[in-house]
Structure formats: structure tokens, C-alpha cells
Amino acid sequence: MRMVDQMRRSTGFRVMLVSPEVGGAGWNLQFANRAVILERPWNPAVESQMIARVHRLGQDRPVEIVVPVATLATRRTYDVILDELLTEKTGLAEAVLAPASMGEDELAGRFKREFGEMG
């Protein structure tokens, strides 16, 4: 936390590199207004937690979250596949947490696409 305090007090150009494991562990970074996520976790909740470190009570500036996704016109890249997977996982979580917004058939279809036939 000492590094966070030093960065908070700094008046110059400030940059902090943080891994997803550390970036989601109780840090309040509302003095920052830009986050670049270079190493995306497999769990979308971990990524949301990382973003929430900047979107905190006391944030008084617009926040920009940058998630670079490398795309190649000729083939699907790891970044694109991971982005699709995280988007699908987030959609599934939202469907489970807010089932009234999605019909039973649509929810069953999403689970079937994600997990295949079960049992």
C-alpha cells in the first residue's frame, strides 16, 4: 500500500503496473482515471473487480478503461477468443442473476452452447 500512497501524492506523470491478482486485492485507486488491462484474467468477475478499483467513491474525473484486443484480419487471435469467452461468461452470469430479463429457453440455450449437453 505504500506504493499506492506514493503514487497518490505524486504530482507528475504517474504509471503503476499491477497484475490482476494484486489489482483486485482491496486497493482503492480512485485517484487514477485510466486503466489499461494488459493481462486479462479468465474470470470476468476478477476483471470487473480490477475496473472497480478505479471506479470508487471519491472519483471526480471521467474514467477510461482500455482493453487492447489484438485482431488480425486473416485469423482469430488468442485475444479475440478470450474476449469472446469473457463476454459469454459475463452474459451467462447476468442471465443467472437477472433471470426475469431472459426466457427459460434462451437461458437453456446459452448454457448448452457454453457447457454442452449435461447429464
N, C-alpha and C positions, 0 to 999 in steps of 0.2 A: 504494500500500500504506500510505502514511502515514495516509490517512483510515480505513482498517481498524484500524490501531493506535490511533488516537484514539478510535474507537468502542469498541474493546475495553477501553480504560482508563476510559471514561466510566461514571459511577455513576448517572446519571439515565435518563430515558426515551430510548431510542436508536432512531433510524429511519435507514435508509440506502436510497436509491433507486438501483437498479442496472439497466442494460439487460441483455438476455440475452447480448449479445456480451461484455460485461465480466464479468457474473456467472458465466460459465463458464470464466474465464481464470486458473486457478491460485489462486484465493482460498480461504482457509480461514476459514470463518465459524462455526465450532463454538461460539462464544460466543453466537450468536443461537439462538433457539428457535422463531422463527416467520418464515416466508417467505410473502409474498403475491406471486404471479406475475400481474402485470397485463398484460404483453405476452408472449404465448405464441409461441415460435418454431415454424416449420413442421416442424422436425426434432425428433422426440421424444427423441432422444439428447441434444440440447442442453438440453432441459428437465430430463432426468434428471441431467445434469451440474450444472445450477443447483441442484437439490434436494440433490445430494451435497455441495455447499459447506457446507450446514448440518449434514448427517448425516456428521460426521467423527469420527475417533478423538479422544477427549477430550470429546465431547459428553456432558454429565452430566444433561441435562434432557430431558423429553419434547419432541419436535419436532412442530410443527403447520405443514402446508403448505396454503395457501389458494389455490385457483384459481377465482376468480369466473367463472361462465359465465352470461351474460345470456340468459334464456329469456323468450319471450313466448308466451302460450297460443295466439295466433292464427297465428303463423308461425315458421318456423325462422330463427334468427338466425345471423349470422356466427360468433359464439362457439360455438354448438351445432354447426354444421357443422365448424368447426376441431377441436372436442373429439372429434367422431366420427372425423375423419380421423386425428388423432393416436392415438386408441385403436386404430384399424385398423392403422396403421403399426407401433405397438408390438406388436400381435398378430402381424403378419407377421414382424417381427424375431425375436420369441420363437419362432415356429414354425420359422424357419430355423436358429436357434441351438440349439434343442432338438427336432429332428425326431422323436425317438422318441416324444414325447408326442402327436404328431399323425400321422394316417394320410396316405398319399400323396394320396388323393382329396380329403381335407379341405384339405391344403396347396395342391393344384392349384386347388381351388375358390376359395380366398382370393386367390391370385394372379390368377385370371380376373376376380374381382369388382374387384380393385384396378387391374389393368392392361389388362383386356380380352383379346381373342384376340391372340396374338403369333405373328408369322411366318406 
